[in-house]
Amino acid sequence: MSTEKILILFSSVSFIFYAINSLYAKRLIDEFQRWGYGNLRKIIAYLQILASIGLIVGLYFPLLISIVSFLLFVMMIIATYTRIKVKDGFIDTFPAFFYSVLNFIIFLMSLY
């Protein structure tokens, strides 16, 4: 399996798990309130599920990987900014930054 496929599957599975937790886990429901996105929590979670599916389907339709990975990159840049804005520490901010970099790498790899 290629590095690109491993990264795509890792990102996809991660976002599916995070999105499901965003819908049902009290801790994440409270976090979305704290971040100021409580009213957008379900929309964000469903978009993450769709993006996860898009990454997997993109394995068969490569243009989809470019589009979805770029959109996830933008989403994670906003998440990183939000974490900084609410004064979260490095440990709490790092996952958003990590997934922004990961999806940017997937995006760049999809261009070649």
Summary of the structure (lengths in Angstrom):
residues: 112
radius of gyration: 13.9
end to end distance: 17.1
largest distance: 41.2
contacts: 335
relative contact order: 0.15
helix: 88%
strand: 0%
